[in-house]
């Protein structure tokens, strides 16, 4: 099936790292909100971007599975064309 190449890592270390990504995203969001209230929109936007990338880090295995699935789908389509 799609994404079988993605190694499933459910060790304690991976859970801690995922939790820290989420914690980092929350901290970035609250700091960005604070900066926006002070009128510093450019730094707030940067903090929101950093928070967004932290959320992407938390979902890194799901994103990898999606990408592997898309690659596999493309291979299947190319094979059917031949």
N, C-alpha and C positions, 0 to 999 in steps of 0.2 A: 504494500500500500504506500501511499505518498508519505514521505518523511521518515521512512524506516531507517534511513542512514543517520538520523539524528540520535546521538547517544543520550539516553535518559540518565540524568544525574540527579539523584534525589538524596544525596548525602546531606549530613548535617551542615557541612560547610557551604553547600550550594543554597540551602534554605536561609542561612545567615546572610549570605551575600545578597540574595534576592530581597530579604527584609531590609537590608541597609540601602539598597537602591530605592525602595519605596520610601524609607525614612528620609533619604536625601531629597527625593522629589517633593515630599511634604514640606521640608525645611525651605527649599527653594521657592515653593509656592507662597509660603507665608512671608518670606523676605521680599518677594516680588510685590505682594499685596501691600506691604508696608512702604516699599519704595514708591509705588504708584500713588499712595495717599499723600506722600511728601512731594509729589510732582516730578519725580525722577523717572520718567517713562522709559528712557533708553536703557537704564540699568535694570528696571523692572522687566522689560522685554528679554534682556539677557538671562535673568534669573528664571523666567518662565521657560526659555529655551533649554536651559540647563536642567530644569525639572522635567521637561518633556524627554530629554535624552536619558535621564535617570529612569523614567517609566519604561522607555524602550529597553534599557538594560535589565529591568526586572522581568520583562517578557522576552528575553533573548532566546530562550529555547523554543517558545511558540513561534517567534519570527523565523528562526532557522528552519523549523518544520514547515512553515508556509513556503519559504523560499525553495527548499528541497522539493516540495510538492509541485510548485510551479515549474521547476526544471524538469521534473519527471513528466509532467503533463506536456511540456514542450517536446520532450523526446518521443512521447507516444504520438503526438500529432505529426512530427516529422517522419516517424516510422510508417504511419498510415498513408502519407503522401507518396511514398515509394511504391 
